[in-house]
Amino acid sequence: MTALILALVAGAVIGLALGGLGGGGSVLAVPALIYLLHFTPAEATTAALVIVTLTSVTALSAHARDGNVAWRTGSLFAAAGIVPAVIAGAASGHLPETLLTGAFAVIAGLAALRMLRPARTEPSGQAQPGKAGAAGAGLGAVTGFLGVGGGFLAVPTLVSVLGLTMRRAVGTSLLVITINSLAALGARAGTGVRLDWAVVAPFTAAAILGAWDGKRLSHRIKGRTLQRIFAYVLLAVAAYMLVDVLI
């Protein structure tokens, strides 16, 4: 199978997850780029930020039209993560590739386990600004360091800590992902990492189209069912990456 076809297939799957779940799809972008398209970890995390940023903007516009984005809440939450995202993004280029891969495998595994936990569909009530700021900062650091959007962390935090409904949390998480990813990309601009745009461009295009389909799919299939399927796939990928690093 050619690199172009692999990029298109992987991009479509990631776009479906981002559009349907408001996050999680970006976690698969890095292993897809490393194991299917033979990018180095540094190249893969940088390329993933490009893919995630453009795809999240597309999915965000679809959710915004339905009124499912809390703009002020999302902007404040994302603001707490901008500086950590920039710092982590700049530092990631100077770390060993095995460390990046191992750290990514752990985060991906935790993300999968978090997705498998029973979802909270109702807001908890009063927002907690202190916890929201800490969560936003942690999310920014993860985005900058590993090149993932962090929607799998943003959605539950927006529900349980900031009191959003699940539907609005999904849309708002895309705003947070976009802001954090842009900050992390800015930090990596001078690191000298070169990207193969002949692969990244079709990968991104397929992800953007997949995000539109994912938004429609979320109305036809129970979100919990889609999330569990994705979580099991992600858990298997995380286990494979961890074994690859340790052996």
C-alpha positions as CSV (number, residue, x, y, z in Angstrom):
1,M,0.0,0.0,0.0
2,T,1.4,3.4,-1.0
3,A,2.2,6.2,1.4
4,L,-0.6,8.3,-0.2
5,I,-3.3,5.7,0.4
6,L,-2.1,5.0,3.9
7,A,-2.2,8.8,4.6
8,L,-5.7,9.1,3.3
9,V,-7.1,6.2,5.3
10,A,-5.4,7.2,8.5
11,G,-6.5,10.8,8.1
12,A,-10.1,9.8,7.5
13,V,-10.2,7.7,10.7
14,I,-8.7,10.5,12.8
15,G,-11.1,13.1,11.3
16,L,-14.1,10.8,12.1
17,A,-13.0,10.6,15.7
18,L,-12.4,14.4,16.1
19,G,-15.7,15.3,14.4
20,G,-17.7,12.7,16.3
21,L,-16.1,12.7,19.7
22,G,-14.6,16.2,20.0
23,G,-11.2,14.7,20.7
24,G,-9.2,11.5,20.8
25,G,-8.5,11.2,17.1
26,S,-5.3,13.1,17.4
27,V,-3.9,10.5,19.6
28,L,-3.8,8.1,16.7
29,A,-2.1,10.6,14.4
30,V,1.3,10.2,15.9
31,P,1.5,6.4,15.8
32,A,0.0,6.4,12.3
33,L,2.7,8.7,11.1
34,I,5.5,6.8,12.9
35,Y,4.5,3.2,12.1
36,L,2.7,3.5,8.8
37,L,4.4,6.4,7.2
38,H,7.9,6.1,8.9
39,F,8.2,9.6,10.4
40,T,10.5,10.1,13.3
41,P,8.8,10.9,16.6
42,A,9.8,14.6,16.3
43,E,8.5,14.8,12.8
44,A,5.3,12.9,13.7
45,T,4.4,15.1,16.7
46,T,5.0,18.3,14.7
47,A,3.0,16.9,11.7
48,A,0.2,15.8,14.1
49,L,-0.1,19.4,15.4
50,V,-0.6,20.6,11.8
51,I,-3.2,17.9,11.1
52,V,-5.0,18.4,14.4
53,T,-5.1,22.2,14.1
54,L,-6.7,22.3,10.7
55,T,-9.1,19.4,11.4
56,S,-10.2,20.9,14.7
57,V,-11.0,24.2,13.0
58,T,-13.2,22.4,10.5
59,A,-15.0,20.4,13.2
60,L,-15.3,23.5,15.4
61,S,-17.1,25.4,12.7
62,A,-19.7,22.6,12.4
63,H,-20.4,22.5,16.1
64,A,-20.5,26.3,16.3
65,R,-23.3,26.4,13.7
66,D,-25.3,24.3,16.1
67,G,-24.6,26.6,19.0
68,N,-22.6,24.0,20.9
69,V,-19.5,26.1,21.6
70,A,-19.1,28.0,24.9
71,W,-16.7,30.6,23.4
72,R,-15.8,32.5,26.6
73,T,-15.4,29.4,28.8
74,G,-13.3,27.7,26.1
75,S,-11.1,30.7,25.5
76,L,-10.4,31.1,29.2
77,F,-9.7,27.4,29.6
78,A,-7.3,27.4,26.6
79,A,-5.6,30.6,27.8
80,A,-4.2,28.7,30.8
81,G,-2.6,26.2,28.5
82,I,-0.9,28.6,26.0
83,V,2.4,29.2,28.0
84,P,2.8,25.5,29.0
85,A,2.1,24.5,25.3
86,V,4.8,26.8,24.0
87,I,7.4,25.7,26.6
88,A,6.7,22.0,26.1
89,G,6.6,22.4,22.4
90,A,10.1,24.0,22.4
91,A,11.5,21.4,24.8
92,S,10.2,18.3,22.9
93,G,12.6,18.8,20.0
94,H,15.6,18.3,22.3
95,L,14.4,15.0,23.9
96,P,15.4,11.4,22.9
97,E,13.0,9.8,20.4
98,T,12.5,6.7,22.7
99,L,11.4,9.0,25.5
100,L,8.9,10.8,23.3
101,T,7.5,7.5,22.0
102,G,7.3,6.0,25.5
103,A,5.6,9.0,27.0
104,F,3.2,9.1,24.1
105,A,2.3,5.4,24.6
106,V,1.5,6.1,28.3
107,I,-0.7,9.1,27.5
108,A,-2.5,7.2,24.8
109,G,-3.1,4.3,27.2
110,L,-4.5,6.6,29.8
111,A,-6.7,8.3,27.2
112,A,-8.1,4.9,26.2
113,L,-8.9,4.0,29.8
114,R,-10.5,7.3,30.4
115,M,-12.7,6.8,27.4
116,L,-13.8,3.4,28.7
117,R,-15.0,4.9,32.1
118,P,-18.7,5.6,32.4
119,A,-19.3,9.0,30.9
120,R,-20.9,11.9,32.8
121,T,-23.7,13.3,30.7
122,E,-24.8,16.0,33.2
123,P,-22.9,19.0,34.5
124,S,-21.8,18.8,38.1
125,G,-23.1,22.2,38.9
126,Q,-20.9,25.1,40.1
127,A,-17.7,25.8,38.0
128,Q,-14.4,25.6,39.8
129,P,-12.0,28.2,38.3
130,G,-8.9,27.0,40.2
131,K,-9.2,23.4,39.0
132,A,-10.1,24.6,35.5
133,G,-6.9,26.7,35.3
134,A,-4.8,23.7,36.5
135,A,-6.5,21.4,34.0
136,G,-6.0,23.9,31.2
137,A,-2.3,24.3,32.0
138,G,-1.8,20.5,32.0
139,L,-3.7,20.1,28.8
140,G,-1.5,22.7,27.1
141,A,1.7,21.0,28.3
142,V,0.5,17.6,26.9
143,T,-0.4,19.3,23.6
144,G,3.0,20.9,23.2
145,F,5.0,18.0,24.3
146,L,3.3,15.1,22.4
147,G,1.6,16.9,19.6
148,V,-1.9,15.7,20.6
149,G,-5.0,17.9,20.9
150,G,-6.0,16.6,24.3
151,G,-9.7,16.5,23.7
152,F,-9.9,13.2,25.7
153,L,-8.8,15.3,28.7
154,A,-10.7,18.5,27.8
155,V,-14.2,17.0,27.4
156,P,-14.5,15.4,30.9
157,T,-12.9,18.5,32.5
158,L,-15.3,20.8,30.8
159,V,-18.3,18.7,32.0
160,S,-17.2,17.9,35.6
161,V,-15.3,21.0,36.5
162,L,-16.8,23.8,34.4
163,G,-20.4,22.5,34.4
164,L,-21.0,22.2,30.6
165,T,-23.4,19.7,29.1
166,M,-21.7,16.9,27.2
167,R,-22.8,18.3,23.8
168,R,-21.4,21.8,24.5
169,A,-18.2,20.2,26.0
170,V,-17.5,18.4,22.8
171,G,-17.8,21.5,20.7
172,T,-15.9,23.7,23.2
173,S,-13.1,21.1,23.4
174,L,-12.4,21.7,19.7
175,L,-11.8,25.4,20.5
176,V,-9.4,24.5,23.2
177,I,-7.6,22.0,21.0
178,T,-7.2,24.6,18.2
179,I,-5.7,27.3,20.5
180,N,-3.3,25.0,22.2
181,S,-2.2,23.4,19.0
182,L,-1.5,26.8,17.4
183,A,0.6,27.8,20.4
184,A,2.6,24.5,20.3
185,L,3.1,24.9,16.5
186,G,4.5,28.4,17.0
187,A,7.0,27.0,19.5
188,R,8.2,24.4,17.1
189,A,8.6,26.8,14.2
190,G,12.3,27.3,14.8
191,T,13.3,23.7,15.8
192,G,14.4,22.7,12.3
193,V,12.0,19.8,11.9
194,R,11.2,19.2,8.3
195,L,7.9,17.7,7.2
196,D,7.1,15.6,4.1
197,W,4.2,17.7,2.8
198,A,3.4,15.2,0.1
199,V,2.2,13.0,2.9
200,V,1.0,15.6,5.5
201,A,-1.2,17.5,3.0
202,P,-3.4,14.5,1.9
203,F,-3.4,13.2,5.4
204,T,-4.8,16.5,6.6
205,A,-7.3,16.8,3.7
206,A,-8.7,13.3,4.5
207,A,-8.9,14.2,8.2
208,I,-10.9,17.4,7.4
209,L,-13.4,15.5,5.2
210,G,-13.6,12.8,7.9
211,A,-14.4,15.5,10.5
212,W,-17.5,16.5,8.6
213,D,-18.6,12.9,8.3
214,G,-17.9,12.3,12.0
215,K,-20.2,15.2,13.0
216,R,-23.0,13.6,11.0
217,L,-22.1,10.1,12.3
218,S,-22.5,11.3,15.9
219,H,-26.2,11.9,15.3
220,R,-26.7,8.3,14.0
221,I,-24.6,6.2,16.3
222,K,-24.6,6.5,20.1
223,G,-21.6,8.5,21.1
224,R,-20.8,6.0,23.8
225,T,-20.7,3.1,21.3
226,L,-18.4,5.1,19.0
227,Q,-16.2,6.1,21.9
228,R,-15.8,2.5,23.2
229,I,-14.8,1.2,19.8
230,F,-12.2,3.9,19.4
231,A,-10.9,3.4,23.0
232,Y,-10.2,-0.3,22.4
233,V,-8.3,0.5,19.2
234,L,-6.3,3.2,21.0
235,L,-5.5,0.8,23.9
236,A,-4.1,-1.7,21.4
237,V,-2.0,0.9,19.7
238,A,-0.6,2.2,23.0
239,A,0.3,-1.3,24.1
240,Y,2.1,-1.9,20.8
241,M,4.1,1.3,21.1
242,L,5.1,0.6,24.7
243,V,6.3,-2.9,23.8
244,D,8.2,-1.5,20.9
245,V,10.1,1.0,23.1
246,L,10.9,-1.5,25.9
247,I,12.1,-4.4,23.7
